[in-house]
Every structure is written in structure tokens, then in C-alpha cells.
Amino acid sequence: MKPARTERMASELQKALYEVITRKIKNPLITEMFSITRVEVSKDLSYAKVYISVFSADPVKKKITFDEIKKSSKEIRYELAKEIRARIVPELDFEQDDSIAYGDKMEKLFLKIEGKDKN
């Protein structure tokens, strides 16, 4: 079981990170819609793994958007320090989360199988 303070920090970071990236970071290459699916914080609150899902039909734009978010991590951390009330702002590590796309793919597969069973 995770300690309450790491869960609280993860929740606060998830909300604040989205706001910072969409409103404070002025990077014209972050063009695609994205979602922060989850944040995992270390016990000492010094490190956070941020899972991001980028929604785009174009795989090139999807990759560029994710890479630019990752490249902006120092600027994001700096802006995050202004937004959250914490003694230590965790070091951020961004990871791509394809679970939403995978779930969508599986749902389509199940619908396809279900359609064949009805025939």
C-alpha cells in the first residue's frame, strides 16, 4: 500500500502538470492533445514518473509532441515549483503511456469478433 502523502503528491502533480504544460510552456511543437494518465512518486518525493498518452492519428506528430514535452522537463519542473506547495519539487521522468490506444485496439478487435459470431 502506498503512503497517503505519496498518493496526495501524485494527485496534485497530475493536475498541476497538465496546467503547466498547456498554459505555461510555450512550445509550438506541442501540437497534439495529450493526457497525463498517472504519476508515480518515490517515497522521499524527490522523483516522479509521469505517464503521458498523446492522442493523434499521425504517429510523427504524436512522437514530436511527446519528445518536446520530455525535452521541456526542466522548464516544466521550474514552472511546477510556482504552482504546487512542496518543499521539494520532484525530478520528472516522462514515459509514454499507450494503454489507452491499446484498450481502443482491443475493443475494436472484440467488436470484430463479436460481429463474426453473430453471422
N, C-alpha and C positions, 0 to 999 in steps of 0.2 A: 504494500500500500504506500502511495506517495504521501509525503508530509503535506499538510494543508498549505504551508507557506509556498512550497514549490508549485502547487496547483494554482494558488492565488496569483503568483507571479506569472505563470504561464498564461493564464487567462487575461491578465492585464496587458501582457506583452502582445498577445494575439490581437487585441483590439487596437492598441496604440500603434503597432507596426503597420497595420493596414492604413490607418490615418496618416502616419508619417510618409509612407511610400506614395500614397495617392495625392496628398496635399502639399507636402514639404519638399519632396525630391523632384527637382525639375529636370528630368532626363527625357528628352524627346524620343529616345529609343524604347522606352517602356510604353508600348502602344496597346498591348493586348490586355484583356480583362483577366484578373487573377484572383485567387482566394488563398488566404492563409488557413490551411486545413487544420494544423495543430502546431503547438510549440511544446518542446520538452526542455525543461530547465534542470541543470545539475543541482545537487543537494546544497552546494555552497552559493548558488545563484550567480556564479561567475560565467557560466556558459549556457547558451540556449541554441538548440537545434530547431530551426524554423522550416516547416514543410509547406511548400507553395505549389498550388496547382494552377497552371496557366491554361486559359480556355482560348483556343484558336484552331481554326481549320487549317491554317498554314503552319507546317512544322518549323519553317525557317523563322517566322515571326515569333513563334512560341519560344524557340531556343534563344533568340535575341533578347526577348523580354526577360526571360529567366536569367540569362547571363548578365544583363545590365543591372538587375536587382542585386545579384550576387556581387558584382563589381562595386556597387554603391554601398556595401555593407558598413564601411567606416562612417560615411556621411549619414546613413540611416541610424547608426548607433549614436552619433552625435546629436541628431535631432530627437531621438528617442529619450535621451537624457533630459531634454527640456520638457518632455511630456509626462514621464512617469515619476512617481515619488519613490525613489530607491537609492540606497547608499551606493550600491554598485549596479551599473548597467551592464548586463551580461554581454560577453563577446558573442557575436551572432554567426551562425553557420547555416546557410540556406541549402536546403535539399529539395529536389523536385519530387512532387508527390503526384503520381499518376493513378492513384486509387480511384478517383472519380471517373477518369477515362476508361479504366479497366472495368469498373462497375457498369458503365454505359455499354461497353463492348459485350460484356456477359449478358446484360439484359436483352440486347438485340439478338444474341445467339439463342437465348431461351425462347424468345418470341418466334424466332425462325423454326426452332424445334417444335414448339407448340403448334405452329401453323401446319407443319408436316403431319403431326399426329392427328389433326382434325380431318385431314383428307383421306 
